[in-house]
Amino acid sequence: MKANPKMKAEAKADASPAGGGKKKMMIIILAAVLVLGAGGGGAAWFLTKGASADHEEEAPKAKKGKKSHKAAGPPVYVPVEPFTVNLQPDTEGSEQYLQLAFTLQVGSLEEVEIVKQNMPKVRSRVLLLLSSKHASEINTPEGKQQLSSEIIEQMKLPFEDRGDSQDVSEVLFTSFIIQ
Protein backbone atom coordinates (compact mmCIF):
# COMPACT_ATOMS: atom_id res chain seq x y z
CA MET A 1 0.00 0.00 0.00
CA LYS A 2 1.37 3.28 -1.10
CA ALA A 3 1.00 6.36 1.00
CA ASN A 4 -0.94 9.12 -0.53
CA PRO A 5 1.27 12.23 -0.91
CA LYS A 6 -1.70 14.36 -0.09
CA MET A 7 -2.05 12.65 3.31
CA LYS A 8 1.62 13.20 4.12
CA ALA A 9 1.23 16.92 3.45
CA GLU A 10 -1.86 17.08 5.66
CA ALA A 11 -0.03 15.24 8.47
CA LYS A 12 2.85 17.74 8.24
CA ALA A 13 0.41 20.65 8.23
CA ASP A 14 -1.22 19.29 11.40
CA ALA A 15 2.18 18.86 13.13
CA SER A 16 3.40 22.40 12.34
CA PRO A 17 0.83 24.29 14.40
CA ALA A 18 1.58 22.10 17.40
CA GLY A 19 5.34 22.93 17.24
CA GLY A 20 4.58 26.57 16.43
CA GLY A 21 2.15 26.67 19.35
CA LYS A 22 4.91 25.63 21.74
CA LYS A 23 7.18 28.36 20.39
CA LYS A 24 4.40 30.92 20.72
CA MET A 25 3.73 29.82 24.29
CA MET A 26 7.45 30.12 25.15
CA ILE A 27 7.56 33.61 23.62
CA ILE A 28 4.48 34.65 25.59
CA ILE A 29 5.96 33.29 28.85
CA LEU A 30 9.31 34.94 28.17
CA ALA A 31 7.60 38.27 27.38
CA ALA A 32 5.53 38.01 30.59
CA VAL A 33 8.68 37.34 32.66
CA LEU A 34 10.44 40.32 31.05
CA VAL A 35 7.47 42.62 31.66
CA LEU A 36 7.21 41.52 35.31
CA GLY A 37 10.98 41.91 35.79
CA ALA A 38 10.96 45.39 34.26
CA GLY A 39 7.96 46.36 36.38
CA GLY A 40 9.64 45.08 39.54
CA GLY A 41 12.88 46.87 38.69
CA GLY A 42 11.00 50.10 37.98
CA ALA A 43 9.11 49.83 41.27
CA ALA A 44 12.34 49.21 43.18
CA TRP A 45 13.99 52.21 41.51
CA PHE A 46 10.97 54.40 42.27
CA LEU A 47 10.89 53.33 45.92
CA THR A 48 14.64 53.82 46.49
CA LYS A 49 14.63 57.15 44.62
CA GLY A 50 11.72 58.31 46.78
CA ALA A 51 13.55 57.20 49.95
CA SER A 52 16.69 59.12 49.01
CA ALA A 53 14.61 62.25 48.29
CA ASP A 54 13.08 61.94 51.77
CA HIS A 55 16.58 61.77 53.30
CA GLU A 56 17.68 64.82 51.31
CA GLU A 57 14.75 66.79 52.72
CA GLU A 58 15.60 65.72 56.29
CA ALA A 59 19.27 66.67 55.98
CA PRO A 60 18.75 70.47 55.99
CA LYS A 61 16.54 70.14 59.07
CA ALA A 62 19.34 68.38 60.95
CA LYS A 63 21.81 71.17 60.08
CA LYS A 64 19.68 73.86 61.67
CA GLY A 65 20.56 72.69 65.19
CA LYS A 66 23.90 71.48 66.47
CA LYS A 67 26.21 69.40 64.35
CA SER A 68 24.72 66.14 63.23
CA HIS A 69 26.48 63.06 64.54
CA LYS A 70 25.45 60.98 61.56
CA ALA A 71 28.09 60.86 58.87
CA ALA A 72 26.71 61.40 55.37
CA GLY A 73 29.46 59.41 53.69
CA PRO A 74 31.84 56.68 54.72
CA PRO A 75 33.38 56.93 58.19
CA VAL A 76 36.42 59.16 58.59
CA TYR A 77 39.24 58.17 60.96
CA VAL A 78 42.11 59.94 62.70
CA PRO A 79 44.86 57.67 64.06
CA VAL A 80 46.48 58.81 67.30
CA GLU A 81 50.11 57.93 68.08
CA PRO A 82 50.53 55.31 70.87
CA PHE A 83 50.69 56.35 74.53
CA THR A 84 52.73 54.81 77.35
CA VAL A 85 51.63 56.04 80.79
CA ASN A 86 52.07 55.14 84.43
CA LEU A 87 48.82 53.99 85.94
CA GLN A 88 47.77 54.76 89.51
CA PRO A 89 49.12 52.10 91.89
CA ASP A 90 46.64 49.44 92.99
CA THR A 91 46.37 48.19 96.56
CA GLU A 92 49.68 46.30 96.29
CA GLY A 93 51.49 49.53 95.48
CA SER A 94 53.24 48.07 92.43
CA GLU A 95 53.69 50.31 89.44
CA GLN A 96 51.88 49.38 86.27
CA TYR A 97 52.08 50.84 82.79
CA LEU A 98 49.56 51.17 80.03
CA GLN A 99 50.56 51.18 76.40
CA LEU A 100 47.61 52.31 74.32
CA ALA A 101 47.00 53.17 70.67
CA PHE A 102 43.64 54.16 69.24
CA THR A 103 41.88 55.76 66.31
CA LEU A 104 39.12 58.36 66.50
CA GLN A 105 36.10 58.20 64.23
CA VAL A 106 35.01 61.74 63.32
CA GLY A 107 32.16 63.21 61.30
CA SER A 108 33.98 64.76 58.35
CA LEU A 109 37.30 65.53 56.69
CA GLU A 110 37.10 69.02 58.24
CA GLU A 111 37.04 67.37 61.67
CA VAL A 112 40.14 65.36 60.74
CA GLU A 113 42.02 68.59 60.05
CA ILE A 114 40.79 70.19 63.28
CA VAL A 115 41.88 67.18 65.34
CA LYS A 116 45.27 66.99 63.59
CA GLN A 117 45.91 70.71 64.11
CA ASN A 118 45.12 70.30 67.80
CA MET A 119 46.96 67.00 68.34
CA PRO A 120 49.00 68.37 71.31
CA LYS A 121 45.73 69.16 73.12
CA VAL A 122 44.32 65.76 72.16
CA ARG A 123 47.39 63.98 73.55
CA SER A 124 47.44 66.08 76.73
CA ARG A 125 43.77 65.42 77.49
CA VAL A 126 44.14 61.68 76.91
CA LEU A 127 47.39 61.50 78.89
CA LEU A 128 45.78 63.19 81.91
CA LEU A 129 42.79 60.88 81.68
CA LEU A 130 44.86 57.69 81.35
CA SER A 131 47.29 58.54 84.13
CA SER A 132 44.36 58.92 86.55
CA LYS A 133 43.25 55.31 86.03
CA HIS A 134 43.98 52.11 87.99
CA ALA A 135 44.74 48.94 86.04
CA SER A 136 41.77 47.20 87.67
CA GLU A 137 39.42 49.89 86.30
CA ILE A 138 40.35 49.38 82.67
CA ASN A 139 41.29 45.69 82.59
CA THR A 140 37.75 44.43 81.86
CA PRO A 141 35.72 44.87 78.66
CA GLU A 142 33.32 47.12 80.59
CA GLY A 143 36.27 49.19 81.81
CA LYS A 144 37.54 49.60 78.27
CA GLN A 145 34.08 50.71 77.13
CA GLN A 146 33.95 53.23 79.98
CA LEU A 147 37.42 54.50 79.03
CA SER A 148 36.29 54.84 75.42
CA SER A 149 33.30 56.94 76.53
CA GLU A 150 35.54 59.14 78.68
CA ILE A 151 37.97 59.71 75.79
CA ILE A 152 35.05 60.68 73.53
CA GLU A 153 33.85 63.10 76.20
CA GLN A 154 37.32 64.68 76.37
CA MET A 155 37.59 64.89 72.58
CA LYS A 156 34.22 66.59 72.22
CA LEU A 157 35.29 69.49 74.44
CA PRO A 158 36.06 72.55 72.29
CA PHE A 159 39.73 73.15 71.58
CA GLU A 160 39.22 76.93 71.66
CA ASP A 161 37.37 79.08 74.19
CA ARG A 162 33.76 79.41 73.05
CA GLY A 163 34.58 77.22 70.05
CA ASP A 164 32.52 74.45 68.53
CA SER A 165 32.73 70.97 69.95
CA GLN A 166 34.31 68.24 67.84
CA ASP A 167 32.18 65.61 66.16
CA VAL A 168 33.88 62.49 67.56
CA SER A 169 31.62 59.44 67.48
CA GLU A 170 33.85 56.51 68.41
CA VAL A 171 37.20 55.47 69.87
CA LEU A 172 38.65 52.33 68.31
CA PHE A 173 41.45 50.76 70.34
CA THR A 174 44.21 49.34 68.14
CA SER A 175 46.57 48.33 70.96
CA PHE A 176 45.90 47.94 74.68
CA ILE A 177 48.66 46.52 76.88
CA ILE A 178 48.91 46.70 80.68
CA GLN A 179 52.18 45.65 82.32
N, C-alpha and C positions, 0 to 999 in steps of 0.2 A: 504494500500500500504506500503510495506516494503521498507526501505531505503537500497540501495545497499551498502555494506561495502566498495566496491571499490570507490564509489563516496565520501564517508566520508573521506577516506584517501586522495583523490585528493583535496578535499576542505581544509583539514588541510595543505597539502603541499602548496597550493596556499596562505594560510594565513601566513605561516611561513616566507617567504621571505619579506612580507610587514612589519612584526614586526622586523625582522632582519635588514631590510633596515633602519628603524628608529634608531636602535641601532648603525648601521654603521654611519649614518649621525651625530648622537650625538658625536660619537668618533672622527669623522673627524673635527667637529666644535670645540670640546674640544682641540684636537691636534693643530688646527690652532690658538686658543686663547693662548695656552701655548707657541707656537713658537713665536707669536707676542709679548707676554709678555717678554719672554726671550730676544728677539731681542731688545725691548725697554729698558730693564734693562741693557743689554750689552752696548747699545749706551749711556745711561746715565752715566754708569761707565766710559766708554772711554772718554766722554766729561769732566766729573769732574776730572778724573785723568790727562787729558791733561791740564786743567785749573790750577791744583795745581802744575804741573811741570813748567808751565809758571811763576807762582808766585815764585817758588824756584829759577828760573833763575834771576828774577828781584831783589831778596833779596840781593845777593852779590853786585849788582850795587849800591843799596841804602847805603850800609855800607862804600863804598869808600869815600863818602863825610862826612858831619857832621852826628851826631846821627840822626837816623830816629825817627820821632815822632809817627809812627804807631807801636802799640804794636802787637807783633807776637801772643801772647797768650791772655788769659783773662786779663782784666784790673787789675792793682795792685794799692792798696790804702795805704796811710799813714795818720792815724788820728792825728790831732794836738789838744793838750789840749785847753780848752776854754780860751778866753781872756776877761778881763774886763778893759776897758780903758775910760778915760775922753775924750770926744769929744771937739772940738773947740767950744766956745760959739757962738750961733747964734746972731742975731740982738738984741734980748731981753736981752742977757747977762746971761741967766740962764744956769747952768751947766747941761750937759746931759752925760749919760754913754752909752757905747755900750758893750753888752755881746755877744761874738761871738765864735762859734765853727765851725770848718770846717775840711774837709778831702781833701788831695791832691791826685790826680791821677797821677801816675808816669809810666815811660816806662818799668821798669823791677824790679826784686827783688834786683838787685845791687843798683838801685836808692833808694829803700826803705832804705837800710842800710846806704847809703850816707846821706840821709835826716835825719835819726834817729841819726847818729853820730854828725850831725851839728845842732841839734835841738835848742841849745841856739842862734845860728845865725838866724835860721828860725824865732824863736819867737821875737828876737830883730828887725829884718827887718819888720815883720808884725806889731809889736807894734808901731814902728815909723810911719809906713804908716797910721795905724788906728787913732793914736792920732792927726794926721794932718787934719783929716776930720771933716766936719760939719754934723750934723744930717740931714739937708736938702739935702745934697749931696748923701747920701746913703739910704735914706728912700724910694726911688722909685725902681721899678724893674730895670729900666735902670741904676740907681745909684749902685745897687748891682752888675749888670753885669760889670760895669766899675771897681768897687772895685775888683771883681774877676780877671779881666784882669790885674790890677795893682799888685795884689798878685802874679799872675803867673809870671809877669815881674820880680818881686823881687826874686822869687824862682829860676828863671832861671839864675840869676847872679851867677858866680862861687863862691864857698865857699873859695877857696884858690887863691892866686895870680897866675895868668897865668894858672889856672886850667880849667877843662872842665865845661861847663854849665850843669845844671841839666835838665833832660828830664821830665818836669812837664807839663801836658797837660790840666789839669782842676782843678778848685777849687769847691768843693761841700759844700755849707753851710749846717750845721746840726742844728745850732741854731743861731738866729739873733734877738737880743732884744735891743731896744733903750729905755732908760728911761730918 
